[in-house]
Amino acid sequence: MVPIFLFRSVDFIIFFQDKVNYIIDVDILLPPPENASSFIRKSYEKYIDDNRTTKEIMLTFMESNK
């Protein structure tokens, strides 16, 4: 069995490599208002995409407790 810290360091390396490691440290963003600027809307869309990528990476490295 591989120690937990190894998985955590591998996760961090992958997050860092994919440039999505900020997702773990920031609060959940609320959707922007309809009259928000295009920069704010694109930033929110990038956050949503990065959040999805982070979840997929985390699920990839999870182990079952069997």
MMTF fields as JSON, N, C-alpha, C and O atoms, coordinates in Angstrom:
{
  "mmtfVersion": "1.0.0",
  "mmtfProducer": "UNKNOWN",
  "numBonds": 263,
  "numAtoms": 264,
  "numGroups": 66,
  "numChains": 1,
  "numModels": 1,
  "chainsPerModel": [1],
  "groupsPerChain": [66],
  "chainIdList": ["A"],
  "bondAtomList": [4, 2, 8, 6, 12, 10, 16, 14, 20, 18, 24, 22, 28, 26, 32, 30, 36, 34, 40, 38, 44, 42, 48, 46, 52, 50, 56, 54, 60, 58, 64, 62, 68, 66, 72, 70, 76, 74, 80, 78, 84, 82, 88, 86, 92, 90, 96, 94, 100, 98, 104, 102, 108, 106, 112, 110, 116, 114, 120, 118, 124, 122, 128, 126, 132, 130, 136, 134, 140, 138, 144, 142, 148, 146, 152, 150, 156, 154, 160, 158, 164, 162, 168, 166, 172, 170, 176, 174, 180, 178, 184, 182, 188, 186, 192, 190, 196, 194, 200, 198, 204, 202, 208, 206, 212, 210, 216, 214, 220, 218, 224, 222, 228, 226, 232, 230, 236, 234, 240, 238, 244, 242, 248, 246, 252, 250, 256, 254, 260, 258],
  "bondOrderList": [1, 1, 1, 1, 1, 1, 1, 1, 1, 1, 1, 1, 1, 1, 1, 1, 1, 1, 1, 1, 1, 1, 1, 1, 1, 1, 1, 1, 1, 1, 1, 1, 1, 1, 1, 1, 1, 1, 1, 1, 1, 1, 1, 1, 1, 1, 1, 1, 1, 1, 1, 1, 1, 1, 1, 1, 1, 1, 1, 1, 1, 1, 1, 1, 1],
  "groupList": [{"groupName": "MET", "atomNameList": ["N", "CA", "C", "O"], "elementList": ["N", "C", "C", "O"], "formalChargeList": [0, 0, 0, 0], "bondAtomList": [1, 0, 2, 1, 3, 2], "bondOrderList": [1, 1, 2], "singleLetterCode": "M", "chemCompType": "L-PEPTIDE LINKING"}, {"groupName": "VAL", "atomNameList": ["N", "CA", "C", "O"], "elementList": ["N", "C", "C", "O"], "formalChargeList": [0, 0, 0, 0], "bondAtomList": [1, 0, 2, 1, 3, 2], "bondOrderList": [1, 1, 2], "singleLetterCode": "V", "chemCompType": "L-PEPTIDE LINKING"}, {"groupName": "PRO", "atomNameList": ["N", "CA", "C", "O"], "elementList": ["N", "C", "C", "O"], "formalChargeList": [0, 0, 0, 0], "bondAtomList": [1, 0, 2, 1, 3, 2], "bondOrderList": [1, 1, 2], "singleLetterCode": "P", "chemCompType": "L-PEPTIDE LINKING"}, {"groupName": "ILE", "atomNameList": ["N", "CA", "C", "O"], "elementList": ["N", "C", "C", "O"], "formalChargeList": [0, 0, 0, 0], "bondAtomList": [1, 0, 2, 1, 3, 2], "bondOrderList": [1, 1, 2], "singleLetterCode": "I", "chemCompType": "L-PEPTIDE LINKING"}, {"groupName": "PHE", "atomNameList": ["N", "CA", "C", "O"], "elementList": ["N", "C", "C", "O"], "formalChargeList": [0, 0, 0, 0], "bondAtomList": [1, 0, 2, 1, 3, 2], "bondOrderList": [1, 1, 2], "singleLetterCode": "F", "chemCompType": "L-PEPTIDE LINKING"}, {"groupName": "LEU", "atomNameList": ["N", "CA", "C", "O"], "elementList": ["N", "C", "C", "O"], "formalChargeList": [0, 0, 0, 0], "bondAtomList": [1, 0, 2, 1, 3, 2], "bondOrderList": [1, 1, 2], "singleLetterCode": "L", "chemCompType": "L-PEPTIDE LINKING"}, {"groupName": "ARG", "atomNameList": ["N", "CA", "C", "O"], "elementList": ["N", "C", "C", "O"], "formalChargeList": [0, 0, 0, 0], "bondAtomList": [1, 0, 2, 1, 3, 2], "bondOrderList": [1, 1, 2], "singleLetterCode": "R", "chemCompType": "L-PEPTIDE LINKING"}, {"groupName": "SER", "atomNameList": ["N", "CA", "C", "O"], "elementList": ["N", "C", "C", "O"], "formalChargeList": [0, 0, 0, 0], "bondAtomList": [1, 0, 2, 1, 3, 2], "bondOrderList": [1, 1, 2], "singleLetterCode": "S", "chemCompType": "L-PEPTIDE LINKING"}, {"groupName": "ASP", "atomNameList": ["N", "CA", "C", "O"], "elementList": ["N", "C", "C", "O"], "formalChargeList": [0, 0, 0, 0], "bondAtomList": [1, 0, 2, 1, 3, 2], "bondOrderList": [1, 1, 2], "singleLetterCode": "D", "chemCompType": "L-PEPTIDE LINKING"}, {"groupName": "GLN", "atomNameList": ["N", "CA", "C", "O"], "elementList": ["N", "C", "C", "O"], "formalChargeList": [0, 0, 0, 0], "bondAtomList": [1, 0, 2, 1, 3, 2], "bondOrderList": [1, 1, 2], "singleLetterCode": "Q", "chemCompType": "L-PEPTIDE LINKING"}, {"groupName": "LYS", "atomNameList": ["N", "CA", "C", "O"], "elementList": ["N", "C", "C", "O"], "formalChargeList": [0, 0, 0, 0], "bondAtomList": [1, 0, 2, 1, 3, 2], "bondOrderList": [1, 1, 2], "singleLetterCode": "K", "chemCompType": "L-PEPTIDE LINKING"}, {"groupName": "ASN", "atomNameList": ["N", "CA", "C", "O"], "elementList": ["N", "C", "C", "O"], "formalChargeList": [0, 0, 0, 0], "bondAtomList": [1, 0, 2, 1, 3, 2], "bondOrderList": [1, 1, 2], "singleLetterCode": "N", "chemCompType": "L-PEPTIDE LINKING"}, {"groupName": "TYR", "atomNameList": ["N", "CA", "C", "O"], "elementList": ["N", "C", "C", "O"], "formalChargeList": [0, 0, 0, 0], "bondAtomList": [1, 0, 2, 1, 3, 2], "bondOrderList": [1, 1, 2], "singleLetterCode": "Y", "chemCompType": "L-PEPTIDE LINKING"}, {"groupName": "GLU", "atomNameList": ["N", "CA", "C", "O"], "elementList": ["N", "C", "C", "O"], "formalChargeList": [0, 0, 0, 0], "bondAtomList": [1, 0, 2, 1, 3, 2], "bondOrderList": [1, 1, 2], "singleLetterCode": "E", "chemCompType": "L-PEPTIDE LINKING"}, {"groupName": "ALA", "atomNameList": ["N", "CA", "C", "O"], "elementList": ["N", "C", "C", "O"], "formalChargeList": [0, 0, 0, 0], "bondAtomList": [1, 0, 2, 1, 3, 2], "bondOrderList": [1, 1, 2], "singleLetterCode": "A", "chemCompType": "L-PEPTIDE LINKING"}, {"groupName": "THR", "atomNameList": ["N", "CA", "C", "O"], "elementList": ["N", "C", "C", "O"], "formalChargeList": [0, 0, 0, 0], "bondAtomList": [1, 0, 2, 1, 3, 2], "bondOrderList": [1, 1, 2], "singleLetterCode": "T", "chemCompType": "L-PEPTIDE LINKING"}],
  "groupTypeList": [0, 1, 2, 3, 4, 5, 4, 6, 7, 1, 8, 4, 3, 3, 4, 4, 9, 8, 10, 1, 11, 12, 3, 3, 8, 1, 8, 3, 5, 5, 2, 2, 2, 13, 11, 14, 7, 7, 4, 3, 6, 10, 7, 12, 13, 10, 12, 3, 8, 8, 11, 6, 15, 15, 10, 13, 3, 0, 5, 15, 4, 0, 13, 7, 11, 10],
  "groupIdList": [1, 2, 3, 4, 5, 6, 7, 8, 9, 10, 11, 12, 13, 14, 15, 16, 17, 18, 19, 20, 21, 22, 23, 24, 25, 26, 27, 28, 29, 30, 31, 32, 33, 34, 35, 36, 37, 38, 39, 40, 41, 42, 43, 44, 45, 46, 47, 48, 49, 50, 51, 52, 53, 54, 55, 56, 57, 58, 59, 60, 61, 62, 63, 64, 65, 66],
  "secStructList": [7, 7, 7, 2, 2, 2, 2, 2, 2, 2, 2, 2, 2, 2, 2, 2, 2, 2, 6, 7, 6, 2, 2, 2, 2, 1, 7, 7, 7, 7, 7, 7, 7, 6, 6, 7, 7, 2, 2, 2, 2, 2, 2, 2, 2, 2, 2, 2, 2, 2, 2, 2, 2, 2, 2, 2, 2, 2, 2, 2, 6, 7, 7, 7, 7, 7],
  "xCoordList": [0.841, 0.0, 0.89, 1.871, 0.536, 1.321, 0.839, -0.367, 1.757, 1.341, 0.487, 0.61, -0.376, -1.29, -0.522, -0.922, 0.573, 1.29, 1.781, 1.909, 2.057, 2.496, 1.37, 1.599, 0.154, -0.982, -1.199, -1.48, -1.074, -1.268, -0.222, -0.545, 1.015, 2.045, 1.843, 2.091, 1.397, 1.122, -0.033, 0.024, -1.096, -2.22, -1.741, -2.104, -0.922, -0.458, 0.368, 0.23, 1.227, 2.047, 1.148, 1.377, 0.13, -0.776, -1.559, -1.717, -2.058, -2.788, -1.89, -2.303, -0.642, 0.296, 0.593, 0.665, 0.763, 1.062, -0.091, 0.134, -1.321, -2.491, -2.888, -3.834, -2.164, -2.422, -3.83, -4.5, -4.263, -5.571, -5.438, -6.44, -4.223, -4.027, -4.695, -4.902, -5.032, -5.701, -7.128, -7.676, -7.725, -9.096, -9.234, -10.262, -8.214, -8.269, -8.268, -8.844, -7.644, -7.478, -8.526, -8.655, -9.271, -10.237, -11.63, -11.957, -12.438, -13.831, -14.602, -14.163, -15.743, -16.593, -17.118, -17.643, -16.968, -17.417, -18.906, -19.435, -19.562, -20.97, -21.065, -20.178, -22.116, -22.265, -22.338, -22.947, -21.725, -21.747, -23.141, -23.919, -23.447, -24.733, -24.792, -23.759, -25.971, -26.137, -25.438, -25.005, -25.326, -24.71, -23.2, -22.605, -22.587, -21.154, -20.342, -20.804, -19.146, -18.272, -17.854, -17.971, -17.376, -16.963, -15.77, -15.64, -14.897, -13.756, -14.233, -13.708, -15.212, -15.732, -16.43, -16.27, -17.198, -17.886, -16.885, -17.047, -15.846, -14.832, -14.021, -13.644, -13.758, -13.055, -13.886, -13.351, -15.18, -16.064, -16.117, -16.085, -16.198, -16.222, -14.918, -14.935, -13.788, -12.501, -12.486, -12.003, -13.011, -13.083, -13.906, -13.498, -15.051, -15.915, -15.179, -15.232, -14.498, -13.734, -12.604, -12.395, -11.875, -10.773, -11.293, -10.658, -12.444, -13.048, -13.412, -13.179, -13.97, -14.313, -13.052, -13.045, -12.003, -10.735, -10.178, -9.712, -10.227, -9.735, -10.511, -9.918, -11.824, -12.64, -12.293, -12.21, -12.092, -11.747, -10.395, -10.23, -9.439, -8.117, -8.234, -7.646, -8.984, -9.142, -9.838, -9.437, -10.851, -11.54, -10.639, -10.769, -9.74, -8.824, -7.923, -7.615, -7.5, -6.551, -7.194, -6.485, -8.491, -9.158, -9.09, -9.101, -9.021, -9.011, -10.27, -10.805, -10.732, -11.849, -11.305, -10.138, -12.136, -11.713, -12.025, -12.523, -11.748, -12.043, -10.874, -10.951],
  "yCoordList": [-1.18, 0.0, 1.25, 1.328, 2.2, 3.43, 4.435, 4.599, 5.096, 6.065, 7.195, 7.555, 7.736, 8.813, 10.04, 10.66, 10.398, 11.61, 11.55, 12.585, 10.352, 10.229, 10.631, 11.34, 10.181, 10.576, 12.077, 12.713, 12.636, 14.083, 14.85, 15.852, 14.397, 15.109, 14.911, 15.828, 13.726, 13.501, 14.382, 14.986, 14.462, 15.341, 16.772, 17.443, 17.242, 18.621, 18.847, 19.879, 17.891, 18.036, 18.12, 18.938, 17.271, 17.302, 18.6, 19.202, 19.049, 20.321, 21.461, 22.333, 21.433, 22.486, 22.436, 23.47, 21.235, 21.057, 21.567, 22.186, 21.307, 21.741, 23.185, 23.716, 23.817, 25.204, 25.374, 26.373, 24.386, 24.468, 24.346, 24.153, 24.455, 24.303, 25.421, 25.254, 26.532, 27.612, 27.227, 27.812, 26.276, 25.862, 25.377, 25.605, 24.715, 24.168, 25.279, 25.107, 26.402, 27.466, 28.567, 29.319, 28.691, 29.791, 29.331, 28.146, 30.287, 29.993, 29.737, 30.111, 29.103, 28.831, 30.164, 30.987, 30.357, 31.607, 31.549, 30.512, 32.67, 32.776, 33.176, 33.861, 32.764, 33.179, 34.701, 35.357, 35.25, 36.715, 37.19, 36.43, 38.444, 38.989, 39.088, 39.061, 39.2, 39.24, 40.435, 40.355, 41.536, 42.735, 42.823, 43.894, 41.695, 41.682, 41.825, 41.491, 42.32, 42.503, 41.143, 40.119, 41.151, 39.899, 39.282, 38.059, 40.118, 39.603, 38.797, 37.716, 39.305, 38.61, 37.323, 36.298, 37.36, 36.144, 35.084, 33.905, 35.498, 34.542, 33.988, 32.816, 34.836, 34.37, 33.323, 32.321, 33.553, 32.587, 31.279, 30.199, 31.366, 30.157, 29.368, 28.138, 30.078, 29.41, 28.731, 27.606, 29.405, 28.807, 27.515, 26.509, 27.529, 26.345, 25.208, 24.066, 25.501, 24.477, 23.906, 22.693, 24.786, 24.339, 23.523, 22.557, 23.913, 23.176, 21.76, 20.797, 21.636, 20.32, 19.473, 18.285, 20.074, 19.369, 18.88, 17.745, 19.731, 19.363, 18.188, 17.262, 18.216, 17.105, 15.813, 14.757, 15.882, 14.685, 14.125, 12.909, 14.996, 14.54, 13.88, 12.824, 14.492, 13.927, 12.563, 11.636, 12.436, 11.152, 10.08, 8.9, 10.485, 9.542, 8.884, 7.697, 9.647, 9.136, 8.592, 8.193, 8.57, 8.019, 6.496, 5.868, 5.929, 4.482, 4.046, 4.776, 2.871, 2.322, 1.71, 1.324, 1.623, 1.084, -0.392, -0.843, -1.142, -2.583, -3.381, -4.607],
  "zCoordList": [0.0, 0.0, 0.0, 0.739, -0.825, -0.948, 0.107, 0.296, 0.782, 1.807, 1.225, 0.054, 2.078, 1.669, 1.178, 0.193, 1.849, 1.465, 0.028, -0.626, -0.469, -1.855, -2.798, -3.779, -2.503, -3.332, -3.263, -4.278, -2.089, -1.951, -2.747, -3.386, -2.718, -3.478, -4.976, -5.758, -5.384, -6.8, -7.249, -8.321, -6.425, -6.749, -6.918, -7.884, -5.978, -6.058, -7.314, -7.97, -7.656, -8.861, -10.092, -10.982, -10.136, -11.291, -11.312, -12.374, -10.154, -10.101, -10.56, -11.324, -10.073, -10.436, -11.923, -12.586, -12.442, -13.862, -14.724, -15.764, -14.292, -15.045, -14.722, -15.303, -13.795, -13.387, -12.826, -13.088, -12.054, -11.405, -9.89, -9.202, -9.357, -7.919, -7.116, -5.914, -7.725, -7.005, -6.601, -5.666, -7.273, -6.993, -5.56, -4.922, -5.053, -3.7, -2.661, -1.586, -2.948, -1.96, -2.014, -1.048, -3.086, -3.193, -2.794, -2.866, -2.377, -2.062, -3.35, -4.438, -3.211, -4.37, -4.905, -4.155, -6.192, -6.806, -7.114, -7.516, -6.921, -7.293, -8.759, -9.268, -9.438, -10.842, -10.945, -10.099, -11.968, -12.115, -12.525, -13.103, -12.224, -12.667, -14.19, -14.859, -14.719, -16.181, -16.823, -17.972, -16.092, -16.666, -16.372, -16.494, -15.986, -15.686, -16.972, -18.062, -16.814, -17.974, -18.535, -17.863, -19.751, -20.395, -19.664, -19.621, -19.087, -18.333, -17.131, -16.863, -16.413, -15.232, -15.637, -14.974, -16.712, -17.177, -17.627, -17.31, -18.368, -18.819, -17.644, -17.64, -16.652, -15.453, -14.719, -14.244, -14.628, -13.974, -14.766, -14.176, -16.078, -16.915, -16.778, -16.746, -16.697, -16.494, -15.134, -15.008, -14.112, -12.781, -12.823, -12.241, -13.498, -13.594, -14.3, -13.844, -15.399, -16.13, -15.274, -15.24, -14.582, -13.73, -12.55, -12.129, -12.023, -10.924, -11.376, -10.646, -12.551, -13.097, -13.299, -12.979, -13.822, -14.019, -12.685, -12.582, -11.672, -10.348, -9.779, -9.225, -9.909, -9.416, -10.138, -9.51, -11.435, -12.2, -11.771, -11.669, -11.521, -11.072, -9.704, -9.473, -8.801, -7.465, -7.525, -6.822, -8.337, -8.474, -9.069, -8.741, -9.93, -10.559, -9.521, -9.629, -8.517, -7.535, -6.267, -5.343, -6.206, -5.028, -5.049, -6.107, -3.867, -3.73, -3.011, -2.177, -3.333, -2.575, -1.292, -1.229, -0.286, 1.002, 1.111, 2.143, 0.084, 0.099, 0.598, 0.674]
}
